[in-house]
Amino acid sequence: SIEPTMSTSQIYKWTVIGAGPAGIAAVGKLIDNGVPPTDIAWVDPQFNVGHVGQKWQSVWSNTSVATFIQFLRISPAFQYDSCTENFELHKMDDGSTCQLCVATKPLVWVTRKLMGKVVCFCNTVLSLEPYSTATGTWILSLNNGHIFESNNVILAIGAKPRTIPSANVPILPVEQALDVATLATKVKQSDTIAVFGSSHSAIMIIRDLTKCGVKKIINFYKSPLVYAVFYPDGKILHDNTGLKGKTAEWAKANLDNGDSPCAAVDRHLSTAENIAQHLPACTKVIYAIGFQQEFINVKGFPYPIPYDNKTGVIAKGLFGCGIAFPEFGPDAGGNMEMKVGMWKFIEYLERVIPNWISGTKNIDHQ
């Protein structure tokens, strides 16, 4: 790891909070759009690809290897074409999926490249407050006591798994459930386990629980199983909500009126009546029901922080991106979905960052 660049200047044009995939994308796209790297501050406690690098390494992605490589090559600022390391990602079939640890290794390389260009603070942000609402300038206070100012701030703060009250049934965190090796140590064959959700994560967990040989799995779902449909032109129907790859194959064979429906799994619509009837019989519960914003203390703003889900604008000089502030837009069939995924984050930033920059120039001239 290289030493972060330090600067005596304490006012930055742009600050990016978070160094997960969305933060990496934001820094790259600011540079690609002509912002001098020394005008950019980047804050993260680890600079190790955020939650993806910390919590989700062993999880199988529903994104293809080709799409990850596309992400790495889309930003000239990443300088990925100059990378000589032979990452495992490049040895895999383009159409296959991989564990997130395979995708994070090249992202660590990109992070180090960007850290050599911008001003880095290896810290957490304790608070963010408007210095002057007229100009949209912000004051950032870090956990080491350092305080600095920024004309514009991008929140790429990530998200944490959503949970709901579990009626005294012990919760097995989804982070543990999505790691097969950990899951096997956390469950017993006598367990009856409730799994809430019907998306990619929930179905992977149900599949792995059947491999662990638990007594019963009770799946509470709000919507029926949806499968991604791949069109010849590369567009994908139900891209954000649909099951893909091996997870989709398993669900079709075992859950969705397949030839051998899985006897260990009972599926119920997630109604208050069904939950009251079936949850008390469960020894553990797993919530795979999506994500909610990580908390960040932005003075004068509620939690979760509201934002414009078409433009990423939160307030004057304050913007959001990534899984904490995803774009709401149509898939290939016109279905409106929250667009979550590394490629979607950078493709969105490619569209909105020029507007963020031109908007701030207009503010400067007023």
DASULPE-V348185 format. One record per residue. OMEGA is omega in radians with two decimals (999 if undefined). Layout:
{{OMEGA} {OMEGA}}
//
This chain:
{{-3.10} {3.10} {3.10} {3.08} {3.07} {-3.10} {3.12} {3.13} {-3.07} {3.02} {-3.12} {3.08} {-3.09} {2.98} {3.04} {3.11} {-3.13} {-3.12} {2.95} {-3.12} {-3.12} {3.09} {3.08} {-3.14} {-3.11} {3.13} {3.13} {-3.07} {3.03} {3.14} {3.13} {-3.11} {2.96} {3.08} {3.12} {-3.08} {-3.13} {3.03} {-3.07} {2.97} {-3.13} {-3.05} {3.07} {-3.12} {-3.05} {-3.00} {-3.12} {3.06} {2.98} {-3.14} {3.14} {3.14} {-3.06} {-2.93} {-2.89} {-3.04} {-3.01} {-3.10} {3.06} {3.14} {2.97} {3.10} {-3.10} {3.07} {-3.13} {-3.12} {3.06} {-3.13} {3.08} {3.11} {-3.07} {-3.02} {-3.00} {-3.09} {3.08} {-3.13} {3.13} {-3.12} {-3.02} {3.11} {3.14} {-3.10} {-3.12} {-3.13} {-3.10} {-3.09} {3.14} {-3.13} {-3.06} {3.11} {-3.05} {3.09} {-3.09} {-3.06} {-3.08} {3.02} {-3.09} {3.00} {-3.07} {3.11} {3.13} {3.14} {-3.06} {-3.09} {3.06} {3.13} {3.04} {3.10} {3.13} {3.12} {-3.13} {3.10} {-3.10} {3.14} {3.10} {-3.08} {-3.02} {3.14} {-3.01} {3.02} {-3.10} {-3.02} {2.97} {3.09} {3.11} {3.11} {3.12} {3.14} {3.12} {3.09} {3.11} {-3.12} {-3.14} {-3.09} {-3.12} {3.09} {-3.05} {3.05} {3.12} {3.06} {-3.10} {-3.06} {3.09} {3.12} {-3.13} {3.13} {3.05} {-3.03} {3.10} {3.10} {-3.10} {-3.14} {3.04} {3.09} {3.04} {-2.85} {3.11} {-3.06} {3.11} {-3.13} {3.11} {3.03} {3.03} {-3.13} {-2.94} {3.05} {3.06} {3.05} {-3.11} {-3.14} {2.97} {-3.05} {-3.09} {3.08} {3.13} {-3.09} {-3.09} {3.04} {-2.99} {-3.10} {3.12} {-3.13} {-3.11} {3.14} {-3.04} {-3.10} {3.10} {-3.13} {3.13} {-3.06} {2.86} {-2.97} {3.06} {3.03} {3.08} {3.08} {3.12} {3.14} {-3.10} {-3.08} {-3.10} {-3.09} {3.06} {-3.13} {3.12} {3.11} {-3.09} {3.07} {3.09} {3.09} {3.13} {3.07} {3.10} {-3.03} {-3.05} {3.03} {3.11} {-3.07} {3.06} {-3.07} {3.10} {3.14} {3.14} {3.13} {3.14} {-3.13} {3.05} {3.10} {-3.08} {3.12} {-3.13} {-3.11} {3.10} {3.11} {-3.07} {3.02} {-3.08} {-3.06} {-3.03} {-3.04} {-3.01} {3.06} {-3.10} {2.95} {-3.07} {3.13} {3.11} {3.13} {-3.12} {-3.12} {3.13} {-3.08} {-2.95} {-3.05} {-2.93} {-3.13} {3.12} {-3.13} {-3.11} {-3.11} {-2.99} {-3.08} {-3.08} {-3.04} {2.96} {-3.14} {-3.12} {3.00} {-3.04} {3.07} {3.13} {-3.12} {-3.12} {3.13} {3.14} {-3.10} {-2.95} {-3.08} {-3.11} {3.14} {-3.05} {3.12} {3.09} {3.10} {3.10} {3.09} {3.05} {-2.96} {3.07} {-2.97} {3.02} {-3.12} {2.88} {3.14} {2.93} {-3.06} {3.06} {-3.03} {3.10} {-3.13} {3.12} {2.99} {-0.11} {-3.08} {3.10} {-3.13} {3.05} {-3.03} {3.01} {-3.04} {-3.10} {-3.11} {3.06} {3.12} {3.12} {3.13} {3.13} {-3.02} {3.12} {3.09} {3.10} {-3.04} {3.10} {-3.08} {-3.04} {3.04} {3.03} {-3.06} {-3.04} {2.95} {-3.08} {-3.12} {-3.14} {3.08} {-3.12} {-3.09} {2.94} {-3.03} {-3.07} {3.13} {-3.04} {-3.11} {-3.13} {3.14} {-3.05} {3.11} {3.08} {-3.13} {3.10} {3.14} {-2.98} {-3.06} {3.06} {3.11} {3.10} {-3.11} {-3.12} {3.08} {-3.13} {3.08} {3.12} {3.14} {-3.11} {-3.04} {-3.06} {999}}
//
